[in-house]
Amino acid sequence: MKKFNIEREEYINKTFKIPVNLADKMNKVCDSKNVSLNKLVVKCIEYAFDNSDMDM
């Protein structure tokens, strides 16, 4: 039988300033999709990195 394992992701707190109109759009998406603002920001950053030609 496979062992039941719960993995925890490690997080760090960061503070960013963003334009009010962008924050408003983000809040609307969060409300409509029922997700946290943090989750949306992480997904947006992951998408940007995954779809860019920047070397990492």
mmCIF file as Biopython writes it, N, C-alpha, C and O atoms, coordinates in Angstrom:
data_model
#
loop_
_atom_site.group_PDB
_atom_site.id
_atom_site.type_symbol
_atom_site.label_atom_id
_atom_site.label_alt_id
_atom_site.label_comp_id
_atom_site.label_asym_id
_atom_site.label_entity_id
_atom_site.label_seq_id
_atom_site.pdbx_PDB_ins_code
_atom_site.Cartn_x
_atom_site.Cartn_y
_atom_site.Cartn_z
_atom_site.occupancy
_atom_site.B_iso_or_equiv
_atom_site.auth_seq_id
_atom_site.auth_asym_id
_atom_site.pdbx_PDB_model_num
ATOM 1   N N  . MET A ? 1  ? 0.840   -1.167 0.000   1.0 0.0 1  A 1 
ATOM 2   C CA . MET A ? 1  ? 0.000   0.000  0.000   1.0 0.0 1  A 1 
ATOM 3   C C  . MET A ? 1  ? 0.894   1.241  0.000   1.0 0.0 1  A 1 
ATOM 4   O O  . MET A ? 1  ? 1.888   1.307  0.723   1.0 0.0 1  A 1 
ATOM 5   N N  . LYS A ? 2  ? 0.522   2.219  -0.823  1.0 0.0 2  A 1 
ATOM 6   C CA . LYS A ? 2  ? 1.292   3.455  -0.904  1.0 0.0 2  A 1 
ATOM 7   C C  . LYS A ? 2  ? 1.043   4.318  0.333   1.0 0.0 2  A 1 
ATOM 8   O O  . LYS A ? 2  ? -0.091  4.448  0.796   1.0 0.0 2  A 1 
ATOM 9   N N  . LYS A ? 3  ? 2.116   4.902  0.858   1.0 0.0 3  A 1 
ATOM 10  C CA . LYS A ? 3  ? 2.037   5.718  2.059   1.0 0.0 3  A 1 
ATOM 11  C C  . LYS A ? 3  ? 1.351   7.053  1.765   1.0 0.0 3  A 1 
ATOM 12  O O  . LYS A ? 3  ? 1.622   7.677  0.739   1.0 0.0 3  A 1 
ATOM 13  N N  . PHE A ? 4  ? 0.465   7.492  2.662   1.0 0.0 4  A 1 
ATOM 14  C CA . PHE A ? 4  ? -0.219  8.781  2.543   1.0 0.0 4  A 1 
ATOM 15  C C  . PHE A ? 4  ? 0.756   9.879  2.959   1.0 0.0 4  A 1 
ATOM 16  O O  . PHE A ? 4  ? 1.254   9.877  4.085   1.0 0.0 4  A 1 
ATOM 17  N N  . ASN A ? 5  ? 1.028   10.817 2.052   1.0 0.0 5  A 1 
ATOM 18  C CA . ASN A ? 5  ? 2.017   11.843 2.306   1.0 0.0 5  A 1 
ATOM 19  C C  . ASN A ? 5  ? 1.451   13.206 1.921   1.0 0.0 5  A 1 
ATOM 20  O O  . ASN A ? 5  ? 0.915   13.368 0.824   1.0 0.0 5  A 1 
ATOM 21  N N  . ILE A ? 6  ? 1.564   14.167 2.798   1.0 0.0 6  A 1 
ATOM 22  C CA . ILE A ? 6  ? 1.138   15.531 2.511   1.0 0.0 6  A 1 
ATOM 23  C C  . ILE A ? 6  ? 2.383   16.404 2.463   1.0 0.0 6  A 1 
ATOM 24  O O  . ILE A ? 6  ? 3.091   16.554 3.459   1.0 0.0 6  A 1 
ATOM 25  N N  . GLU A ? 7  ? 2.639   16.975 1.293   1.0 0.0 7  A 1 
ATOM 26  C CA . GLU A ? 7  ? 3.811   17.829 1.123   1.0 0.0 7  A 1 
ATOM 27  C C  . GLU A ? 7  ? 3.423   19.287 1.319   1.0 0.0 7  A 1 
ATOM 28  O O  . GLU A ? 7  ? 2.384   19.733 0.831   1.0 0.0 7  A 1 
ATOM 29  N N  . ARG A ? 8  ? 4.251   20.018 2.026   1.0 0.0 8  A 1 
ATOM 30  C CA . ARG A ? 8  ? 4.026   21.437 2.245   1.0 0.0 8  A 1 
ATOM 31  C C  . ARG A ? 8  ? 4.951   22.236 1.349   1.0 0.0 8  A 1 
ATOM 32  O O  . ARG A ? 8  ? 6.143   21.948 1.239   1.0 0.0 8  A 1 
ATOM 33  N N  . GLU A ? 9  ? 4.375   23.250 0.709   1.0 0.0 9  A 1 
ATOM 34  C CA . GLU A ? 9  ? 5.211   24.161 -0.058  1.0 0.0 9  A 1 
ATOM 35  C C  . GLU A ? 9  ? 5.772   25.212 0.879   1.0 0.0 9  A 1 
ATOM 36  O O  . GLU A ? 9  ? 5.118   25.618 1.840   1.0 0.0 9  A 1 
ATOM 37  N N  . GLU A ? 10 ? 6.972   25.642 0.597   1.0 0.0 10 A 1 
ATOM 38  C CA . GLU A ? 10 ? 7.580   26.701 1.393   1.0 0.0 10 A 1 
ATOM 39  C C  . GLU A ? 10 ? 7.218   28.040 0.769   1.0 0.0 10 A 1 
ATOM 40  O O  . GLU A ? 10 ? 7.297   28.197 -0.449  1.0 0.0 10 A 1 
ATOM 41  N N  . TYR A ? 11 ? 6.827   28.996 1.582   1.0 0.0 11 A 1 
ATOM 42  C CA . TYR A ? 11 ? 6.436   30.317 1.103   1.0 0.0 11 A 1 
ATOM 43  C C  . TYR A ? 11 ? 7.288   31.389 1.760   1.0 0.0 11 A 1 
ATOM 44  O O  . TYR A ? 11 ? 7.876   31.173 2.820   1.0 0.0 11 A 1 
ATOM 45  N N  . ILE A ? 12 ? 7.346   32.546 1.116   1.0 0.0 12 A 1 
ATOM 46  C CA . ILE A ? 12 ? 8.034   33.711 1.645   1.0 0.0 12 A 1 
ATOM 47  C C  . ILE A ? 12 ? 7.116   34.911 1.428   1.0 0.0 12 A 1 
ATOM 48  O O  . ILE A ? 12 ? 6.425   34.989 0.411   1.0 0.0 12 A 1 
ATOM 49  N N  . ASN A ? 13 ? 7.106   35.827 2.359   1.0 0.0 13 A 1 
ATOM 50  C CA . ASN A ? 13 ? 6.300   37.038 2.220   1.0 0.0 13 A 1 
ATOM 51  C C  . ASN A ? 13 ? 7.079   38.099 1.465   1.0 0.0 13 A 1 
ATOM 52  O O  . ASN A ? 13 ? 8.253   38.337 1.748   1.0 0.0 13 A 1 
ATOM 53  N N  . LYS A ? 14 ? 6.427   38.734 0.505   1.0 0.0 14 A 1 
ATOM 54  C CA . LYS A ? 14 ? 6.994   39.843 -0.262  1.0 0.0 14 A 1 
ATOM 55  C C  . LYS A ? 14 ? 5.929   40.927 -0.363  1.0 0.0 14 A 1 
ATOM 56  O O  . LYS A ? 14 ? 4.734   40.639 -0.307  1.0 0.0 14 A 1 
ATOM 57  N N  . THR A ? 15 ? 6.362   42.159 -0.509  1.0 0.0 15 A 1 
ATOM 58  C CA . THR A ? 15 ? 5.440   43.278 -0.665  1.0 0.0 15 A 1 
ATOM 59  C C  . THR A ? 15 ? 5.720   43.953 -1.997  1.0 0.0 15 A 1 
ATOM 60  O O  . THR A ? 15 ? 6.870   44.246 -2.326  1.0 0.0 15 A 1 
ATOM 61  N N  . PHE A ? 16 ? 4.654   44.200 -2.764  1.0 0.0 16 A 1 
ATOM 62  C CA . PHE A ? 16 ? 4.768   44.852 -4.060  1.0 0.0 16 A 1 
ATOM 63  C C  . PHE A ? 16 ? 3.770   45.995 -4.153  1.0 0.0 16 A 1 
ATOM 64  O O  . PHE A ? 16 ? 2.707   45.956 -3.532  1.0 0.0 16 A 1 
ATOM 65  N N  . LYS A ? 17 ? 4.113   46.993 -4.919  1.0 0.0 17 A 1 
ATOM 66  C CA . LYS A ? 17 ? 3.174   48.067 -5.231  1.0 0.0 17 A 1 
ATOM 67  C C  . LYS A ? 17 ? 2.706   47.850 -6.660  1.0 0.0 17 A 1 
ATOM 68  O O  . LYS A ? 17 ? 3.518   47.661 -7.565  1.0 0.0 17 A 1 
ATOM 69  N N  . ILE A ? 18 ? 1.379   47.879 -6.862  1.0 0.0 18 A 1 
ATOM 70  C CA . ILE A ? 18 ? 0.829   47.726 -8.203  1.0 0.0 18 A 1 
ATOM 71  C C  . ILE A ? 18 ? -0.203  48.824 -8.438  1.0 0.0 18 A 1 
ATOM 72  O O  . ILE A ? 18 ? -0.786  49.336 -7.482  1.0 0.0 18 A 1 
ATOM 73  N N  . PRO A ? 19 ? -0.437  49.189 -9.689  1.0 0.0 19 A 1 
ATOM 74  C CA . PRO A ? 19 ? -1.416  50.229 -9.982  1.0 0.0 19 A 1 
ATOM 75  C C  . PRO A ? 19 ? -2.820  49.819 -9.507  1.0 0.0 19 A 1 
ATOM 76  O O  . PRO A ? 19 ? -3.182  48.642 -9.521  1.0 0.0 19 A 1 
ATOM 77  N N  . VAL A ? 20 ? -3.586  50.815 -9.092  1.0 0.0 20 A 1 
ATOM 78  C CA . VAL A ? 20 ? -4.930  50.572 -8.571  1.0 0.0 20 A 1 
ATOM 79  C C  . VAL A ? 20 ? -5.801  49.859 -9.594  1.0 0.0 20 A 1 
ATOM 80  O O  . VAL A ? 20 ? -6.549  48.947 -9.240  1.0 0.0 20 A 1 
ATOM 81  N N  . ASN A ? 21 ? -5.715  50.264 -10.866 1.0 0.0 21 A 1 
ATOM 82  C CA . ASN A ? 21 ? -6.570  49.635 -11.881 1.0 0.0 21 A 1 
ATOM 83  C C  . ASN A ? 21 ? -6.244  48.147 -12.054 1.0 0.0 21 A 1 
ATOM 84  O O  . ASN A ? 21 ? -7.137  47.343 -12.320 1.0 0.0 21 A 1 
ATOM 85  N N  . LEU A ? 22 ? -4.974  47.782 -11.905 1.0 0.0 22 A 1 
ATOM 86  C CA . LEU A ? 22 ? -4.582  46.376 -11.998 1.0 0.0 22 A 1 
ATOM 87  C C  . LEU A ? 22 ? -5.097  45.598 -10.785 1.0 0.0 22 A 1 
ATOM 88  O O  . LEU A ? 22 ? -5.578  44.473 -10.921 1.0 0.0 22 A 1 
ATOM 89  N N  . ALA A ? 23 ? -4.993  46.198 -9.614  1.0 0.0 23 A 1 
ATOM 90  C CA . ALA A ? 23 ? -5.496  45.552 -8.394  1.0 0.0 23 A 1 
ATOM 91  C C  . ALA A ? 23 ? -7.005  45.338 -8.494  1.0 0.0 23 A 1 
ATOM 92  O O  . ALA A ? 23 ? -7.515  44.301 -8.070  1.0 0.0 23 A 1 
ATOM 93  N N  . ASP A ? 24 ? -7.714  46.305 -9.048  1.0 0.0 24 A 1 
ATOM 94  C CA . ASP A ? 24 ? -9.163  46.168 -9.231  1.0 0.0 24 A 1 
ATOM 95  C C  . ASP A ? 24 ? -9.499  45.002 -10.156 1.0 0.0 24 A 1 
ATOM 96  O O  . ASP A ? 24 ? -10.407 44.219 -9.876  1.0 0.0 24 A 1 
ATOM 97  N N  . LYS A ? 25 ? -8.764  44.893 -11.254 1.0 0.0 25 A 1 
ATOM 98  C CA . LYS A ? 25 ? -8.986  43.781 -12.193 1.0 0.0 25 A 1 
ATOM 99  C C  . LYS A ? 25 ? -8.709  42.442 -11.521 1.0 0.0 25 A 1 
ATOM 100 O O  . LYS A ? 25 ? -9.457  41.479 -11.691 1.0 0.0 25 A 1 
ATOM 101 N N  . MET A ? 26 ? -7.626  42.398 -10.757 1.0 0.0 26 A 1 
ATOM 102 C CA . MET A ? 26 ? -7.261  41.161 -10.076 1.0 0.0 26 A 1 
ATOM 103 C C  . MET A ? 26 ? -8.331  40.753 -9.063  1.0 0.0 26 A 1 
ATOM 104 O O  . MET A ? 26 ? -8.689  39.579 -8.966  1.0 0.0 26 A 1 
ATOM 105 N N  . ASN A ? 27 ? -8.832  41.725 -8.318  1.0 0.0 27 A 1 
ATOM 106 C CA . ASN A ? 27 ? -9.886  41.431 -7.345  1.0 0.0 27 A 1 
ATOM 107 C C  . ASN A ? 27 ? -11.150 40.914 -8.013  1.0 0.0 27 A 1 
ATOM 108 O O  . ASN A ? 27 ? -11.824 40.038 -7.470  1.0 0.0 27 A 1 
ATOM 109 N N  . LYS A ? 28 ? -11.480 41.448 -9.189  1.0 0.0 28 A 1 
ATOM 110 C CA . LYS A ? 28 ? -12.657 40.971 -9.922  1.0 0.0 28 A 1 
ATOM 111 C C  . LYS A ? 28 ? -12.471 39.520 -10.353 1.0 0.0 28 A 1 
ATOM 112 O O  . LYS A ? 28 ? -13.398 38.715 -10.264 1.0 0.0 28 A 1 
ATOM 113 N N  . VAL A ? 29 ? -11.273 39.193 -10.818 1.0 0.0 29 A 1 
ATOM 114 C CA . VAL A ? 29 ? -10.989 37.812 -11.219 1.0 0.0 29 A 1 
ATOM 115 C C  . VAL A ? 29 ? -11.088 36.889 -10.009 1.0 0.0 29 A 1 
ATOM 116 O O  . VAL A ? 29 ? -11.680 35.814 -10.091 1.0 0.0 29 A 1 
ATOM 117 N N  . CYS A ? 30 ? -10.514 37.306 -8.899  1.0 0.0 30 A 1 
ATOM 118 C CA . CYS A ? 30 ? -10.564 36.489 -7.679  1.0 0.0 30 A 1 
ATOM 119 C C  . CYS A ? 30 ? -12.004 36.234 -7.245  1.0 0.0 30 A 1 
ATOM 120 O O  . CYS A ? 30 ? -12.361 35.116 -6.875  1.0 0.0 30 A 1 
ATOM 121 N N  . ASP A ? 31 ? -12.820 37.271 -7.294  1.0 0.0 31 A 1 
ATOM 122 C CA . ASP A ? 31 ? -14.225 37.123 -6.916  1.0 0.0 31 A 1 
ATOM 123 C C  . ASP A ? 31 ? -14.957 36.178 -7.860  1.0 0.0 31 A 1 
ATOM 124 O O  . ASP A ? 31 ? -15.721 35.319 -7.420  1.0 0.0 31 A 1 
ATOM 125 N N  . SER A ? 32 ? -14.723 36.340 -9.152  1.0 0.0 32 A 1 
ATOM 126 C CA . SER A ? 32 ? -15.453 35.521 -10.126 1.0 0.0 32 A 1 
ATOM 127 C C  . SER A ? 32 ? -14.993 34.064 -10.136 1.0 0.0 32 A 1 
ATOM 128 O O  . SER A ? 32 ? -15.789 33.168 -10.414 1.0 0.0 32 A 1 
ATOM 129 N N  . LYS A ? 33 ? -13.730 33.820 -9.838  1.0 0.0 33 A 1 
ATOM 130 C CA . LYS A ? 33 ? -13.174 32.459 -9.851  1.0 0.0 33 A 1 
ATOM 131 C C  . LYS A ? 33 ? -13.093 31.832 -8.462  1.0 0.0 33 A 1 
ATOM 132 O O  . LYS A ? 33 ? -12.724 30.667 -8.317  1.0 0.0 33 A 1 
ATOM 133 N N  . ASN A ? 34 ? -13.442 32.616 -7.444  1.0 0.0 34 A 1 
ATOM 134 C CA . ASN A ? 34 ? -13.407 32.148 -6.062  1.0 0.0 34 A 1 
ATOM 135 C C  . ASN A ? 34 ? -12.022 31.614 -5.667  1.0 0.0 34 A 1 
ATOM 136 O O  . ASN A ? 34 ? -11.890 30.514 -5.130  1.0 0.0 34 A 1 
ATOM 137 N N  . VAL A ? 35 ? -10.999 32.426 -5.951  1.0 0.0 35 A 1 
ATOM 138 C CA . VAL A ? 35 ? -9.628  32.094 -5.570  1.0 0.0 35 A 1 
ATOM 139 C C  . VAL A ? 35 ? -9.036  33.253 -4.774  1.0 0.0 35 A 1 
ATOM 140 O O  . VAL A ? 35 ? -9.519  34.382 -4.859  1.0 0.0 35 A 1 
ATOM 141 N N  . SER A ? 36 ? -8.006  32.975 -4.014  1.0 0.0 36 A 1 
ATOM 142 C CA . SER A ? 36 ? -7.357  34.034 -3.247  1.0 0.0 36 A 1 
ATOM 143 C C  . SER A ? 36 ? -6.491  34.893 -4.165  1.0 0.0 36 A 1 
ATOM 144 O O  . SER A ? 36 ? -6.055  34.457 -5.231  1.0 0.0 36 A 1 
ATOM 145 N N  . LEU A ? 37 ? -6.260  36.109 -3.727  1.0 0.0 37 A 1 
ATOM 146 C CA . LEU A ? 37 ? -5.392  37.007 -4.480  1.0 0.0 37 A 1 
ATOM 147 C C  . LEU A ? 37 ? -3.988  36.421 -4.574  1.0 0.0 37 A 1 
ATOM 148 O O  . LEU A ? 37 ? -3.342  36.523 -5.617  1.0 0.0 37 A 1 
ATOM 149 N N  . ASN A ? 38 ? -3.515  35.813 -3.499  1.0 0.0 38 A 1 
ATOM 150 C CA . ASN A ? 38 ? -2.196  35.193 -3.508  1.0 0.0 38 A 1 
ATOM 151 C C  . ASN A ? 38 ? -2.106  34.113 -4.585  1.0 0.0 38 A 1 
ATOM 152 O O  . ASN A ? 38 ? -1.129  34.058 -5.332  1.0 0.0 38 A 1 
ATOM 153 N N  . LYS A ? 39 ? -3.120  33.258 -4.665  1.0 0.0 39 A 1 
ATOM 154 C CA . LYS A ? 39 ? -3.134  32.174 -5.653  1.0 0.0 39 A 1 
ATOM 155 C C  . LYS A ? 39 ? -3.105  32.748 -7.074  1.0 0.0 39 A 1 
ATOM 156 O O  . LYS A ? 39 ? -2.390  32.241 -7.939  1.0 0.0 39 A 1 
ATOM 157 N N  . LEU A ? 40 ? -3.880  33.801 -7.305  1.0 0.0 40 A 1 
ATOM 158 C CA . LEU A ? 40 ? -3.897  34.425 -8.629  1.0 0.0 40 A 1 
ATOM 159 C C  . LEU A ? 40 ? -2.531  34.994 -8.983  1.0 0.0 40 A 1 
ATOM 160 O O  . LEU A ? 40 ? -2.058  34.810 -10.104 1.0 0.0 40 A 1 
ATOM 161 N N  . VAL A ? 41 ? -1.898  35.677 -8.052  1.0 0.0 41 A 1 
ATOM 162 C CA . VAL A ? 41 ? -0.580  36.262 -8.313  1.0 0.0 41 A 1 
ATOM 163 C C  . VAL A ? 41 ? 0.432   35.165 -8.640  1.0 0.0 41 A 1 
ATOM 164 O O  . VAL A ? 41 ? 1.200   35.295 -9.593  1.0 0.0 41 A 1 
ATOM 165 N N  . VAL A ? 42 ? 0.436   34.098 -7.864  1.0 0.0 42 A 1 
ATOM 166 C CA . VAL A ? 42 ? 1.366   32.990 -8.118  1.0 0.0 42 A 1 
ATOM 167 C C  . VAL A ? 42 ? 1.119   32.398 -9.506  1.0 0.0 42 A 1 
ATOM 168 O O  . VAL A ? 42 ? 2.067   32.151 -10.251 1.0 0.0 42 A 1 
ATOM 169 N N  . LYS A ? 43 ? -0.142  32.170 -9.854  1.0 0.0 43 A 1 
ATOM 170 C CA . LYS A ? 43 ? -0.466  31.600 -11.170 1.0 0.0 43 A 1 
ATOM 171 C C  . LYS A ? 43 ? -0.038  32.532 -12.300 1.0 0.0 43 A 1 
ATOM 172 O O  . LYS A ? 43 ? 0.481   32.072 -13.317 1.0 0.0 43 A 1 
ATOM 173 N N  . CYS A ? 44 ? -0.250  33.836 -12.132 1.0 0.0 44 A 1 
ATOM 174 C CA . CYS A ? 44 ? 0.144   34.800 -13.161 1.0 0.0 44 A 1 
ATOM 175 C C  . CYS A ? 44 ? 1.654   34.824 -13.354 1.0 0.0 44 A 1 
ATOM 176 O O  . CYS A ? 44 ? 2.140   34.873 -14.484 1.0 0.0 44 A 1 
ATOM 177 N N  . ILE A ? 45 ? 2.391   34.790 -12.253 1.0 0.0 45 A 1 
ATOM 178 C CA . ILE A ? 45 ? 3.854   34.795 -12.341 1.0 0.0 45 A 1 
ATOM 179 C C  . ILE A ? 45 ? 4.357   33.510 -12.982 1.0 0.0 45 A 1 
ATOM 180 O O  . ILE A ? 45 ? 5.244   33.550 -13.835 1.0 0.0 45 A 1 
ATOM 181 N N  . GLU A ? 46 ? 3.801   32.372 -12.582 1.0 0.0 46 A 1 
ATOM 182 C CA . GLU A ? 46 ? 4.194   31.096 -13.195 1.0 0.0 46 A 1 
ATOM 183 C C  . GLU A ? 46 ? 3.911   31.104 -14.691 1.0 0.0 46 A 1 
ATOM 184 O O  . GLU A ? 46 ? 4.740   30.658 -15.485 1.0 0.0 46 A 1 
ATOM 185 N N  . TYR A ? 47 ? 2.749   31.606 -15.077 1.0 0.0 47 A 1 
ATOM 186 C CA . TYR A ? 47 ? 2.382   31.669 -16.497 1.0 0.0 47 A 1 
ATOM 187 C C  . TYR A ? 47 ? 3.361   32.566 -17.262 1.0 0.0 47 A 1 
ATOM 188 O O  . TYR A ? 47 ? 3.810   32.220 -18.354 1.0 0.0 47 A 1 
ATOM 189 N N  . ALA A ? 48 ? 3.682   33.720 -16.675 1.0 0.0 48 A 1 
ATOM 190 C CA . ALA A ? 48 ? 4.609   34.646 -17.341 1.0 0.0 48 A 1 
ATOM 191 C C  . ALA A ? 48 ? 5.975   34.005 -17.551 1.0 0.0 48 A 1 
ATOM 192 O O  . ALA A ? 48 ? 6.553   34.113 -18.632 1.0 0.0 48 A 1 
ATOM 193 N N  . PHE A ? 49 ? 6.491   33.340 -16.527 1.0 0.0 49 A 1 
ATOM 194 C CA . PHE A ? 49 ? 7.797   32.686 -16.667 1.0 0.0 49 A 1 
ATOM 195 C C  . PHE A ? 49 ? 7.749   31.514 -17.644 1.0 0.0 49 A 1 
ATOM 196 O O  . PHE A ? 49 ? 8.669   31.331 -18.440 1.0 0.0 49 A 1 
ATOM 197 N N  . ASP A ? 50 ? 6.675   30.719 -17.586 1.0 0.0 50 A 1 
ATOM 198 C CA . ASP A ? 50 ? 6.547   29.563 -18.467 1.0 0.0 50 A 1 
ATOM 199 C C  . ASP A ? 50 ? 6.412   29.966 -19.942 1.0 0.0 50 A 1 
ATOM 200 O O  . ASP A ? 50 ? 6.750   29.190 -20.836 1.0 0.0 50 A 1 
ATOM 201 N N  . ASN A ? 51 ? 5.921   31.172 -20.187 1.0 0.0 51 A 1 
ATOM 202 C CA . ASN A ? 51 ? 5.655   31.608 -21.556 1.0 0.0 51 A 1 
ATOM 203 C C  . ASN A ? 51 ? 6.555   32.757 -21.988 1.0 0.0 51 A 1 
ATOM 204 O O  . ASN A ? 51 ? 6.184   33.551 -22.852 1.0 0.0 51 A 1 
ATOM 205 N N  . SER A ? 52 ? 7.730   32.844 -21.389 1.0 0.0 52 A 1 
ATOM 206 C CA . SER A ? 52 ? 8.671   33.881 -21.764 1.0 0.0 52 A 1 
ATOM 207 C C  . SER A ? 52 ? 9.953   33.239 -22.305 1.0 0.0 52 A 1 
ATOM 208 O O  . SER A ? 52 ? 10.167  32.033 -22.181 1.0 0.0 52 A 1 
ATOM 209 N N  . ASP A ? 53 ? 10.773  34.061 -22.891 1.0 0.0 53 A 1 
ATOM 210 C CA . ASP A ? 53 ? 12.051  33.547 -23.386 1.0 0.0 53 A 1 
ATOM 211 C C  . ASP A ? 53 ? 13.205  33.961 -22.470 1.0 0.0 53 A 1 
ATOM 212 O O  . ASP A ? 53 ? 14.369  33.922 -22.868 1.0 0.0 53 A 1 
ATOM 213 N N  . MET A ? 54 ? 12.868  34.358 -21.240 1.0 0.0 54 A 1 
ATOM 214 C CA . MET A ? 54 ? 13.921  34.727 -20.291 1.0 0.0 54 A 1 
ATOM 215 C C  . MET A ? 54 ? 14.650  33.471 -19.818 1.0 0.0 54 A 1 
ATOM 216 O O  . MET A ? 54 ? 14.032  32.436 -19.570 1.0 0.0 54 A 1 
ATOM 217 N N  . ASP A ? 55 ? 15.950  33.579 -19.700 1.0 0.0 55 A 1 
ATOM 218 C CA . ASP A ? 55 ? 16.744  32.469 -19.180 1.0 0.0 55 A 1 
ATOM 219 C C  . ASP A ? 55 ? 16.625  32.426 -17.667 1.0 0.0 55 A 1 
ATOM 220 O O  . ASP A ? 55 ? 16.787  33.446 -16.998 1.0 0.0 55 A 1 
ATOM 221 N N  . MET A ? 56 ? 16.343  31.254 -17.130 1.0 0.0 56 A 1 
ATOM 222 C CA . MET A ? 56 ? 16.218  31.088 -15.689 1.0 0.0 56 A 1 
ATOM 223 C C  . MET A ? 56 ? 17.196  30.046 -15.228 1.0 0.0 56 A 1 
ATOM 224 O O  . MET A ? 56 ? 17.261  29.745 -14.036 1.0 0.0 56 A 1 
#
